[in-house]
C-alpha cells in the first residue's frame, strides 16, 4: 500500500514524535515500529547522561559532556533541547530539516518539553503519547529494570504523573498493555498520516492509467472480423 502511494504522490516528510514516561516501553515499541517501517529514520539525540548497559554510542544517543552540550546549544545546533532528570537532551536541527524537505519521515523519541517545542516549529508534526496500563504497572516496570534506587523511582513516578497531565497537547495516545497491539496501533497512525491529502506536494496519476480497456477493444475487433 505504501509503495503504491509513493508512486502516486510526492509529499513532505513527516515528523513523528513519541513521548512516554520512563518505563512505559517506548524503546521496545520503537524497535517494533521500525521493523515494519525501516524507511522511517530515527533521530539520534545528544545527551549528557551516561551510557547504559547495552546502549551503543550513536545508535540510541550521542553522548557528550555538559560543556560540549553547552557549546552545541550556543551554536544553535538543536531544534529543541530540554533538561530531564538532571540531564540535558537535544534534537539535531539540520537532520530534521533535510528529512522534511526531502520527503523522508523521521521518528523523534523526546519528552513532553521537547514535543511542545518541536510542534511550535513544525506545526504538522504528529505527536503520539505512550501510556502505561496503570501507574501501578509503571512502578512494577521501573522496579524490574533494577537501575534506579527508591528515591529515583519516586521522582520518576512523580514526573510521569506530570507528563500524563499534558497528554491533551498530543494528537494521539496509545496504551501499552500488549506490545503487538501497541505496535499495531502505531502502524495505523503512520498509515493514516501518510495518506493525508494535505501533506501532498504533487500528484502523479500516471500509475492509475490502465491498458486493459485497449486490450479488450482489440479482442472485440478480432471477434468481429472472424464473424
URPEVEN-V343617 format. One record per helix or strand of 2 or more residues. SS is the DSSP state (A for helix, B for strand). FROM is the first residue (numbers start at 1). LEN is the number of residues. If there is no record, write none. Layout:
ss=SS from=FROM len=LEN
ss=SS from=FROM len=LEN
This chain:
ss=A from=2 len=7
ss=B from=9 len=3
ss=B from=15 len=6
ss=A from=26 len=11
ss=B from=41 len=2
ss=B from=45 len=3
ss=B from=61 len=3
ss=A from=66 len=9
ss=B from=78 len=7
ss=B from=87 len=6
ss=A from=93 len=10
ss=B from=106 len=4
ss=A from=112 len=10
ss=B from=126 len=6
ss=A from=135 len=11
ss=A from=150 len=15
ss=A from=167 len=3
ss=B from=172 len=4
ss=A from=179 len=16
ss=A from=197 len=3
ss=B from=200 len=4
ss=A from=206 len=3
ss=A from=212 len=15
